[in-house]
Amino acid sequence: MGSSNVVLITGGNTGLGYETVKALYSSSQSYMILMGSRNLEKAEQAINRLKSEAAESASTVTPVQIDIESDESISKAFDKVKSEFGHVDTLINNAGAQFDQQVQAGKMTPREMWNQTWDTNVTSTQLMTEAFVPLLLKSSDPRLLFLTSGLASLTEMSEHRSPRYHHPPAGWPKARDGFLAYRSSKTGMNMVALEWDRLLKNDGVKVFSISPGLLATGFGGDPEFLKKIGAIDPAIGGGVVRGVVEGERDQEVGKTVRIRDVQPW
């Protein structure tokens, strides 16, 4: 891979997104990393942090303001990337959110929470991808990545292998799954990924979903609590994404890859 390898990652200034940027920046390969962030100041702060934490790199990191929930923001980001870089080699759809706890906190109604969850994780991811596919098709080795969840597998849920599978006592009300909206939206996003794999097969675009595992980030709650229940270092997740970018999992293209295996749909 030469210095022209352009990687655009949404939500790249924090959590798994930041660790993915750091993993790519620390690679022996050379990248032009476009760190997508809703807030440019936060992206610039993250880049300064990155340069203080990582050794010298052959790669560059450039902040790109992009809010995937805004059509105007997506359009402006597309124009910027097209004019300055001309193409994208890898698009990493990392930006996402979970709002399930907002209902119990009294900050959202159930309908508001469900609609916001699906708008962010499915609709916005789809529209972001659709906007940038023309730039992917200008690459000689295009890759399209979707960050999903280990809790999104229909197969593992139906076969009672999901950690969320259990039977509550008879009667009503039932104890609710605290992440149902989030994980169902990631199941929906998996279908989006499969559809893009179908659409772009003859264009040579390698499409993956990536399930990095439970990570100790602020995304799912308190990182220290998450570590106590088995969450792993988010840097490991960043390494998994980098491996997909660098072709280490090409034999599993079109599937959902985990750290060591493939996650069933």
ABEGO torsion letter per residue (X at the ends): XBAABBBBBBGAABEAAAAAAAAAAABABBBBBBBBBABAAAAAAAAAAAAAABBBBABBBBBBBBBAABAAAAAAAAAAAAAAAGBBABBBBABBBBAAAAAAAGABBAAAAAAAAAAAAAAAAAAAAAAAAAAAAABABBBBBBBBBAAABAAAAAAGABAABBBBBBEOBBBBBAAAAAAAAAAAAAAAAAAAAAAAAAAGBBBBBBBAEBBBBAAAEBAAAAAAAGBBBAAAAAAAAAAAAAGAAAAABGBBBBAABBBBX
